[in-house]
Amino acid sequence: MSQQTNWVPTSVNTDKPSAARMYDYLLGGSHNFAVDREFLEQRILAIQPDAKRFAIMNRSFMRRAVLFMLDQGIRQFLDLGSGIPTVGNVHEIAQGVDPSSRVVYVDNEHVAVAHGQLLLEGNRNAVIVQADITKPGLVLRDKETQRVLDFTKPIGLLAITIGHYILDDQDPDRIFQAYRDALPAGSYLAMTHLTNDFAVVKAEELTEAMKSSQNRVRARSRAEVFGLFGEFELVTPGLVTTSQWRPEIPDQEDPERDGLYAGVGRKG
């Protein structure tokens, strides 16, 4: 893809691959560069051939989780580390059910934010905020976050493939607690997270490879991921792999090939 297209800000780093742009490529998107595609093909897929399945199963879970929250009456969403908007965005899903649904996307990747702003132009009920999600206070106090979301009413918090980009020295427990504390009773948290529990997931090799990209990763065990839900009570079926969370059509593949744990919790 040409780097001269009008959605590319001058601040974009095209020398190193970006997790957001690689995810876009895995999902068939077009907002990525040669550096992202080459890194995926030559490094990531060579280590983890199931990486595309990781992305597809993760995206499908996100859709089901949003629809589930909508069924529970949720009409506003905060999507952390939302990445580059592709077909089947949260606002498309939510506003397809109820046009008054409100969505705040948060990302610090320049291409994600630039394309998100173009996509959401004219949509008063959806916005993308450029911010570092590891600084909850800045995200939560942002004027656009405050304009779009009503923190006196239940919110659907989405942490889809974002926790594993928060390293231990950034204190993920503190970060997630800050977001959970900001939500009123009746709110939900949907999360997916790379795990190192399964032999089929080459977590150590992926962690090492990602050091050459703009993003570091930290795969975690089921117990560690469970801890990020804090006091939120997991809804059935609990913390499972992505394809196993309320599938519309049962998947016949080994669930360990999903690579990610997934769950939805409710604040009582």
C-alpha positions as CSV (number, residue, x, y, z in Angstrom):
1,M,0.0,0.0,0.0
2,S,1.3,3.5,-0.9
3,Q,2.5,5.5,2.1
4,Q,1.1,8.6,0.3
5,T,-2.6,7.8,0.8
6,N,-4.5,10.5,2.7
7,W,-5.2,8.4,5.8
8,V,-1.4,8.2,6.7
9,P,-0.3,10.9,9.2
10,T,3.3,12.1,8.9
11,S,3.9,10.8,12.5
12,V,3.4,7.2,11.5
13,N,6.4,4.9,12.0
14,T,6.7,2.8,8.9
15,D,10.1,1.4,9.8
16,K,8.8,-1.1,12.4
17,P,5.7,-3.3,12.2
18,S,2.7,-2.3,14.3
19,A,0.4,-4.8,16.1
20,A,-2.7,-2.8,15.0
21,R,-1.7,-2.8,11.4
22,M,-0.7,-6.5,11.5
23,Y,-4.1,-7.4,13.0
24,D,-5.7,-5.4,10.2
25,Y,-3.8,-7.4,7.6
26,L,-4.7,-10.7,9.3
27,L,-8.4,-9.7,9.0
28,G,-8.1,-8.8,5.4
29,G,-7.9,-5.1,5.8
30,S,-6.0,-2.7,3.7
31,H,-4.6,-0.2,6.2
32,N,-1.2,-1.8,6.6
33,F,2.3,-1.4,5.1
34,A,4.8,-3.8,3.5
35,V,6.8,-3.8,6.8
36,D,3.8,-5.2,8.6
37,R,3.0,-7.8,5.9
38,E,6.6,-9.0,5.6
39,F,7.0,-9.3,9.4
40,L,3.9,-11.3,9.6
41,E,4.7,-13.6,6.7
42,Q,8.4,-14.1,7.5
43,R,8.4,-14.0,11.3
44,I,5.1,-14.4,13.0
45,L,3.4,-16.9,10.7
46,A,6.6,-18.9,10.5
47,I,6.6,-19.3,14.3
48,Q,2.8,-19.5,14.7
49,P,0.9,-20.7,11.6
50,D,-2.4,-20.4,13.6
51,A,-1.9,-16.6,14.0
52,K,-4.6,-15.9,11.4
53,R,-7.0,-18.2,13.3
54,F,-6.1,-16.3,16.5
55,A,-7.3,-13.1,14.8
56,I,-10.4,-14.5,13.2
57,M,-11.7,-16.3,16.3
58,N,-10.9,-13.2,18.4
59,R,-12.9,-10.9,16.0
60,S,-15.8,-13.4,16.1
61,F,-15.8,-13.4,19.9
62,M,-15.8,-9.6,20.0
63,R,-19.0,-9.5,17.9
64,R,-20.7,-12.1,20.1
65,A,-19.7,-10.3,23.2
66,V,-21.0,-7.0,22.0
67,L,-24.3,-8.6,20.9
68,F,-24.5,-10.3,24.3
69,M,-24.1,-7.0,26.1
70,L,-26.7,-5.3,23.9
71,D,-29.1,-8.1,24.9
72,Q,-28.4,-7.2,28.5
73,G,-29.4,-3.6,27.8
74,I,-25.9,-2.1,27.4
75,R,-26.0,0.9,25.0
76,Q,-22.6,2.4,25.5
77,F,-19.1,1.0,25.0
78,L,-15.5,1.8,25.8
79,D,-13.2,-0.1,23.4
80,L,-9.6,-0.1,24.7
81,G,-6.8,-0.6,22.2
82,S,-9.5,-0.7,19.4
83,G,-7.0,-0.9,16.6
84,I,-7.8,0.0,13.0
85,P,-11.5,0.0,12.3
86,T,-12.4,-2.8,9.9
87,V,-15.7,-4.2,8.8
88,G,-17.8,-5.2,11.8
89,N,-16.7,-2.5,14.1
90,V,-18.2,-2.1,17.6
91,H,-20.2,0.9,16.5
92,E,-21.6,-0.9,13.5
93,I,-22.7,-3.8,15.6
94,A,-24.2,-1.7,18.4
95,Q,-25.8,1.0,16.3
96,G,-27.2,-1.7,14.0
97,V,-29.2,-2.9,17.0
98,D,-29.9,0.6,18.4
99,P,-28.8,3.7,16.5
100,S,-28.6,5.6,19.8
101,S,-25.8,3.3,21.0
102,R,-22.6,5.2,21.9
103,V,-19.0,4.1,21.4
104,V,-15.6,5.4,22.4
105,Y,-12.7,3.8,20.7
106,V,-9.2,4.3,22.3
107,D,-5.9,3.7,20.6
108,N,-2.4,5.3,20.4
109,E,-1.6,3.9,16.9
110,H,-1.6,6.9,14.5
111,V,-3.0,5.0,11.5
112,A,-5.8,3.5,13.7
113,V,-6.7,7.0,15.0
114,A,-6.5,8.7,11.6
115,H,-8.6,6.1,9.8
116,G,-11.1,6.0,12.8
117,Q,-11.6,9.7,12.6
118,L,-12.4,9.5,8.9
119,L,-14.7,6.6,9.4
120,L,-16.6,8.2,12.3
121,E,-16.9,11.7,10.7
122,G,-20.5,12.9,11.2
123,N,-21.3,10.1,13.8
124,R,-22.0,12.1,17.0
125,N,-22.4,8.9,19.0
126,A,-19.0,7.3,18.2
127,V,-15.5,8.8,18.5
128,I,-11.9,7.6,18.6
129,V,-9.6,9.0,21.3
130,Q,-5.8,9.0,20.8
131,A,-4.5,7.9,24.1
132,D,-2.3,5.4,25.9
133,I,-4.6,2.9,27.5
134,T,-2.0,2.2,30.3
135,K,-3.0,5.7,31.6
136,P,-6.6,5.2,32.6
137,G,-7.0,8.6,34.1
138,L,-6.2,10.3,30.8
139,V,-8.6,8.0,28.9
140,L,-11.4,8.3,31.4
141,R,-11.1,12.1,31.8
142,D,-10.7,12.8,28.1
143,K,-13.4,15.4,27.0
144,E,-14.6,13.2,24.2
145,T,-14.9,10.2,26.5
146,Q,-16.9,12.3,28.9
147,R,-19.1,13.7,26.2
148,V,-20.0,10.4,24.6
149,L,-20.3,8.1,27.7
150,D,-22.5,8.5,30.8
151,F,-20.6,7.0,33.7
152,T,-23.7,6.9,35.8
153,K,-25.1,4.2,33.6
154,P,-23.8,0.7,32.7
155,I,-21.0,0.6,30.2
156,G,-19.5,-2.3,28.2
157,L,-15.8,-2.2,28.5
158,L,-13.9,-4.0,25.8
159,A,-10.3,-5.2,26.4
160,I,-9.9,-7.3,23.3
161,T,-6.3,-8.4,22.7
162,I,-5.0,-5.5,24.7
163,G,-4.0,-7.0,28.0
164,H,-1.0,-8.9,26.6
165,Y,0.5,-5.6,25.4
166,I,0.6,-4.4,29.0
167,L,3.9,-5.6,30.4
168,D,4.4,-6.6,34.0
169,D,6.4,-3.4,34.9
170,Q,3.3,-1.4,33.8
171,D,1.2,-3.1,36.5
172,P,-1.7,-4.5,34.5
173,D,-3.6,-5.3,37.7
174,R,-3.6,-1.6,38.7
175,I,-4.6,-0.5,35.1
176,F,-7.5,-2.9,34.9
177,Q,-8.7,-2.0,38.4
178,A,-8.8,1.7,37.5
179,Y,-11.1,1.0,34.6
180,R,-13.2,-1.4,36.6
181,D,-13.5,1.1,39.4
182,A,-14.7,3.8,37.0
183,L,-17.7,1.7,35.8
184,P,-21.1,1.6,37.6
185,A,-22.9,-1.5,38.7
186,G,-24.4,-3.4,35.9
187,S,-21.4,-2.8,33.6
188,Y,-19.6,-5.6,31.7
189,L,-16.0,-6.3,30.8
190,A,-15.2,-8.4,27.8
191,M,-11.6,-9.5,27.4
192,T,-9.3,-11.7,25.3
193,H,-5.7,-12.4,26.1
194,L,-2.8,-14.4,24.6
195,T,-2.0,-17.4,26.8
196,N,1.1,-19.5,27.3
197,D,-0.9,-22.4,28.8
198,F,-1.0,-24.4,25.5
199,A,2.0,-26.1,23.9
200,V,0.5,-25.3,20.4
201,V,1.0,-21.6,21.2
202,K,4.6,-20.6,20.7
203,A,4.4,-17.9,23.3
204,E,8.1,-17.6,24.1
205,E,9.1,-17.4,20.4
206,L,6.3,-14.9,19.7
207,T,7.4,-12.7,22.6
208,E,10.9,-12.7,21.3
209,A,9.9,-11.9,17.8
210,M,7.6,-9.1,18.8
211,K,10.6,-7.3,20.3
212,S,11.5,-6.3,16.8
213,S,8.1,-4.6,16.3
214,Q,6.6,-1.5,17.9
215,N,4.8,-3.6,20.5
216,R,6.0,-6.0,23.2
217,V,3.8,-8.9,24.4
218,R,3.4,-10.8,27.6
219,A,1.4,-14.1,27.3
220,R,-0.3,-15.0,30.6
221,S,-1.8,-18.1,32.3
222,R,-5.5,-18.7,32.8
223,A,-5.2,-17.7,36.4
224,E,-3.4,-14.4,35.5
225,V,-6.1,-13.5,32.9
226,F,-8.8,-14.4,35.4
227,G,-7.3,-12.0,37.9
228,L,-7.7,-9.1,35.5
229,F,-11.5,-9.4,35.8
230,G,-11.2,-8.6,39.5
231,E,-14.6,-8.4,41.3
232,F,-16.5,-8.8,38.0
233,E,-18.4,-12.1,37.9
234,L,-17.9,-14.1,34.8
235,V,-21.0,-15.1,32.9
236,T,-21.4,-18.6,31.5
237,P,-19.3,-20.3,30.2
238,G,-16.6,-18.5,32.1
239,L,-13.1,-18.0,30.9
240,V,-12.6,-20.2,27.9
241,T,-10.8,-19.9,24.5
242,T,-12.4,-17.6,22.0
243,S,-14.1,-20.2,19.8
244,Q,-15.7,-21.8,22.9
245,W,-17.4,-18.6,24.2
246,R,-21.1,-19.0,23.2
247,P,-20.4,-20.0,19.6
248,E,-23.2,-19.7,17.1
249,I,-21.8,-22.7,15.3
250,P,-19.6,-25.2,17.3
251,D,-16.0,-25.1,16.0
252,Q,-14.5,-28.5,15.4
253,E,-10.9,-27.5,15.7
254,D,-8.8,-28.0,18.8
255,P,-9.7,-25.0,21.0
256,E,-6.1,-24.6,22.1
257,R,-5.4,-23.4,18.5
258,D,-7.4,-20.3,19.4
259,G,-4.4,-19.0,21.3
260,L,-6.4,-16.7,23.4
261,Y,-8.6,-16.9,26.5
262,A,-11.9,-15.0,26.3
263,G,-14.5,-14.1,28.9
264,V,-17.2,-11.6,29.8
265,G,-17.7,-10.4,33.4
266,R,-20.4,-8.3,35.1
267,K,-20.0,-5.8,37.9
268,G,-22.6,-6.5,40.5
